Amino acid sequence: MADKNKTDSKKETIVYQANPLVEGRRDFTLIETRLFYIGLRDLVPRLTEQVKPWDNGSYKDFPTTKIQPSELIEMFGNNKYYNTLQGICREFAKKTVEIKNIDDKGFEVYPLFAQLKYKPDEGLTLVFNPFMIPWLLDLADKPFTKLPFEQVWALHSSYAIRVLELVLQYQNTKTHERTITIDELKQYLGMSLDSYEGRNNTFKEKVVMGSIKDINEKTFYKVEVETIRDGRKIAAFKFKLHLPSELKKQKQKKKAQEALDIIAGLAEGKAMTGNTTSSDSQKKRPMPDFVVKDKDGNKIEHPYAEPVRIKDGKTIL
């Protein structure tokens, strides 16, 4: 499946995860994350109470997701994907998601898939673990996050995908801002807390800034980050999400301002040109040719003498 960078939001395929799953601890590689999202793409979750939990069996069982051989070739980049795929599936089958229960400070750990099966003529078959139903299918009674499949797919780092998931969780808030402590972020990314120990600046540059660069370049979102310090030590990161609709308005506003600046510049230039012409013409305009004489009728050469006019042989003051 080819990358679809900066896809038109009107054509996006939306997938859903319950917020506890978004904040759950998981350590997936990029390929594993993409397989996860292909599975999500085939789900039709229950999002409102108006839909009964088990109507037509839609939310009772997960559908079977099939990834055709042609898609596998596109994912892995060549026809010799079989050995790679086998190793990936073995490792992915061992992966779990850990969901915290905030109410009683407990936690739940689940394997993500019930089945990963491959046949050369059919491709790869995925079936989610039934215990994942509350977090992926039956979402009406809990907060959830909408995620655009094509934008996630365009990213080249599993860390960037996780950061995008975490900031999109706050896309419906007024400020679109989220502060995450450095320890929380490591946990969300599936890292141990002693990862990058004593090298938090390296963690910031490689993991955080690298993820934001990927998001800003490959998707139609823009993310900014502010580093929050405790003394000289990095304590947390404050993420600010800019949605496509906001970016469009900002772009339109910028274009309008540029147009106004151009008009103002032209008007100012025209006014300056007009003033210069007027001034120049005034400098070049000849003075009236008066005959300057004194009261006795004698011509005066001094330029500052009181001028008089002679009319009909008489002196006019």
C-alpha positions in Angstrom: 0.0 0.0 0.0 1.6 3.2 -1.1 2.1 6.2 1.1 -0.6 8.9 0.7 1.1 12.0 2.0 -1.1 15.0 3.0 -4.3 13.2 1.8 -7.5 15.2 1.4 -9.3 14.9 4.7 -12.6 14.4 3.0 -11.4 11.0 1.6 -9.9 9.7 4.8 -10.7 6.2 6.2 -11.3 6.7 9.9 -10.3 4.0 12.4 -11.1 4.0 16.1 -9.5 3.1 19.4 -10.8 3.5 23.0 -8.7 6.0 24.8 -7.4 3.5 27.4 -6.0 1.5 24.5 -4.4 4.7 23.0 -2.7 5.3 26.3 -1.9 1.6 26.8 1.7 0.4 26.8 2.7 -1.3 23.6 6.0 -1.9 21.8 5.2 -2.4 18.1 7.6 -2.1 15.2 6.6 0.0 12.2 5.5 -3.2 10.3 3.6 -4.5 13.3 1.9 -1.1 13.7 0.8 -1.2 10.1 -0.6 -4.7 10.4 -2.5 -3.5 13.4 -4.0 -0.6 11.4 -4.9 -2.8 8.5 -6.9 -4.9 11.1 -8.5 -1.7 12.4 -9.5 -0.6 8.9 -11.9 -3.5 8.6 -13.8 -2.8 11.9 -17.1 -1.1 12.2 -17.3 -0.2 15.9 -20.4 0.7 17.9 -20.0 4.4 18.7 -23.4 5.4 20.1 -25.9 4.0 22.6 -28.6 4.1 19.8 -27.0 1.0 18.3 -27.6 -2.1 20.4 -24.5 -4.0 21.4 -25.0 -7.2 19.5 -27.3 -6.3 16.6 -26.8 -8.7 13.7 -23.7 -10.0 15.5 -21.7 -6.9 14.3 -20.1 -6.4 17.7 -20.0 -9.9 19.0 -17.1 -11.2 16.9 -14.2 -9.6 15.1 -14.3 -9.9 11.3 -11.5 -11.7 9.6 -9.0 -9.4 7.9 -7.2 -10.7 4.8 -4.2 -9.0 3.4 -3.7 -10.0 -0.2 -0.3 -11.1 -1.5 0.0 -8.0 -3.7 -0.5 -5.8 -0.5 2.2 -7.8 1.3 4.6 -7.3 -1.6 3.9 -3.6 -1.4 4.4 -3.5 2.3 7.7 -5.4 2.3 9.0 -4.0 -0.9 9.7 -7.3 -2.8 8.5 -10.8 -3.7 10.7 -12.5 -1.2 8.7 -11.5 1.8 7.8 -15.0 3.0 10.7 -15.6 5.4 10.5 -12.0 6.7 6.7 -12.3 7.2 7.1 -15.5 9.1 9.5 -14.0 11.5 7.4 -10.9 11.9 4.2 -12.9 12.7 6.1 -15.1 15.2 7.2 -12.0 17.1 4.0 -10.1 16.7 2.0 -13.1 18.1 4.0 -12.6 21.4 3.2 -8.9 21.6 0.7 -7.7 24.1 -1.1 -4.4 25.0 -1.2 -3.3 28.6 -4.2 -1.2 29.6 -4.3 0.6 33.0 -7.4 0.7 35.1 -7.4 4.2 36.6 -10.2 3.5 39.1 -8.5 0.8 41.1 -4.9 1.3 39.8 -5.0 -2.2 38.3 -4.0 -3.2 34.8 -5.0 -5.6 32.1 -2.7 -7.3 29.6 -3.9 -8.9 26.4 -2.4 -10.5 23.3 -3.6 -8.4 20.4 -4.4 -11.1 17.9 -6.2 -14.5 18.3 -4.8 -15.6 14.9 -2.1 -14.8 12.4 -2.3 -17.2 9.4 -0.6 -17.2 6.0 -1.4 -19.1 2.8 0.5 -18.3 -0.4 -2.7 -18.1 -2.6 -4.7 -16.1 0.1 -2.2 -13.9 1.8 -2.2 -13.1 5.5 -5.2 -13.5 7.7 -5.6 -11.5 10.9 -8.2 -12.0 13.7 -8.2 -9.8 16.8 -8.4 -11.4 20.3 -12.0 -11.3 21.5 -10.9 -9.7 24.7 -10.1 -6.6 22.6 -13.8 -6.0 21.9 -14.3 -3.4 24.6 -11.4 -1.4 23.3 -12.0 -1.7 19.5 -15.6 -2.6 18.9 -18.0 -1.7 21.7 -17.0 2.0 22.2 -20.4 3.6 23.0 -19.9 3.8 26.7 -16.3 5.1 26.7 -14.2 7.9 25.3 -12.5 7.0 22.0 -10.1 8.5 19.5 -10.7 8.9 15.7 -7.6 8.2 13.7 -7.1 8.8 9.9 -5.8 5.6 8.4 -4.0 7.2 5.4 -2.2 9.8 7.6 -1.0 7.1 10.0 0.1 4.9 7.1 2.2 7.7 5.6 4.5 7.9 8.7 7.8 6.2 8.7 8.3 5.6 12.4 6.3 3.7 15.0 7.2 6.4 17.5 5.7 9.1 15.2 2.5 7.0 14.9 2.3 6.8 18.7 2.9 10.5 19.2 0.2 11.3 16.6 -2.2 8.9 18.4 -1.6 10.6 21.7 -2.0 14.2 20.4 -5.1 13.3 18.3 -6.7 12.0 21.6 -7.0 15.8 22.4 -8.2 16.9 19.0 -11.6 17.9 20.3 -10.4 20.0 23.2 -10.4 23.8 23.0 -6.6 24.2 22.9 -5.5 20.9 21.3 -2.7 20.8 23.8 -1.4 17.9 25.8 1.4 17.8 28.4 3.1 14.4 28.9 5.8 13.7 31.4 9.0 12.1 30.0 8.3 8.9 32.0 4.7 8.7 30.7 5.9 9.2 27.1 8.5 6.4 27.5 5.8 4.1 28.8 3.4 4.9 26.0 6.2 4.2 23.5 6.9 0.8 25.1 10.3 1.9 26.4 11.7 1.1 29.8 12.0 4.0 32.2 15.8 3.8 32.2 15.9 4.2 28.4 18.1 7.2 27.5 19.0 7.5 31.2 21.1 10.6 31.6 20.5 11.4 27.9 17.2 13.1 27.9 18.3 15.7 25.3 19.2 12.8 23.0 15.7 11.3 23.7 14.2 14.6 22.8 16.1 15.1 19.6 15.9 11.5 18.3 12.5 10.3 19.5 10.4 13.4 20.1 11.6 15.9 17.5 12.2 13.1 15.0 8.5 12.0 15.4 7.3 15.6 15.0 9.4 16.1 11.9 7.8 12.9 10.4 4.3 14.1 11.3 4.8 17.6 10.0 6.3 16.4 6.7 4.2 13.4 5.9 0.7 14.3 7.2 -1.8 17.2 6.9 -1.3 17.9 10.7 1.2 20.2 12.3 2.5 19.5 15.8 4.6 21.9 17.9 6.3 20.9 21.2 7.5 22.9 24.2 10.1 21.4 26.6 9.2 21.7 30.2 12.1 21.6 32.6 12.6 21.0 36.3 15.8 23.0 36.7 18.0 21.9 33.9 16.4 18.5 33.6 13.7 17.7 31.1 10.5 16.9 33.0 7.8 16.9 30.3 6.7 17.9 26.8 3.8 20.1 25.9 2.4 19.2 22.5 0.3 21.5 20.4 -1.8 20.1 17.6 -2.9 22.1 14.6 -5.8 20.6 12.7 -6.1 20.8 8.8 -9.1 23.1 9.1 -7.1 25.5 11.3 -4.1 25.4 9.0 -6.4 26.1 6.0 -7.8 29.2 7.8 -4.3 30.3 8.7 -3.2 29.9 5.1 -6.2 31.9 3.8 -5.6 34.6 6.4 -2.0 34.8 5.3 -2.9 35.1 1.7 -5.4 37.8 2.4 -2.9 39.7 4.4 -0.3 39.4 1.6 -2.8 40.7 -0.8 -3.6 43.7 1.4 0.1 44.3 1.8 0.6 44.3 -1.9 -2.3 46.7 -2.4 -1.0 49.0 0.4 2.5 48.9 -1.1 1.2 49.8 -4.6 -0.9 52.6 -3.1 2.1 53.9 -1.2 4.3 53.7 -4.2 1.8 55.6 -6.3 1.4 58.3 -3.7 5.2 58.6 -3.4 5.5 58.8 -7.2 2.7 61.4 -7.4 4.4 63.6 -4.7 7.8 63.4 -6.4 6.3 64.4 -9.7 4.5 67.3 -8.1 7.6 68.5 -6.3 9.7 68.2 -9.4 7.2 70.1 -11.5 7.1 72.8 -8.8 10.9 73.1 -8.9 10.9 73.3 -12.7 8.0 75.7 -13.0 9.2 79.2 -14.2 8.5 82.1 -11.9 6.2 85.0 -13.1 8.1 87.5 -15.3 7.4 90.7 -13.3 9.3 93.9 -13.9 10.6 94.9 -10.6 10.9 98.7 -10.1 11.0 101.1 -7.2 8.3 103.8 -6.6 10.1 106.2 -8.9 10.0 103.8 -11.8 13.7 102.7 -11.7 14.4 99.0 -12.3 15.6 97.1 -9.3 18.2 94.3 -9.7 18.1 93.2 -6.1 16.0 90.0 -5.9 14.6 90.8 -2.5 13.3 94.3 -3.4 9.6 95.0 -3.0 8.1 94.2 -6.4 5.8 96.5 -8.2 3.9 96.2 -11.5 3.7 98.8 -14.2 0.3 99.2 -15.8 -0.7 101.9 -18.2 2.4 103.8 -17.2 1.4 103.8 -13.6 3.1 102.0 -10.7 0.8 99.5 -9.0 1.8 98.6 -5.5 
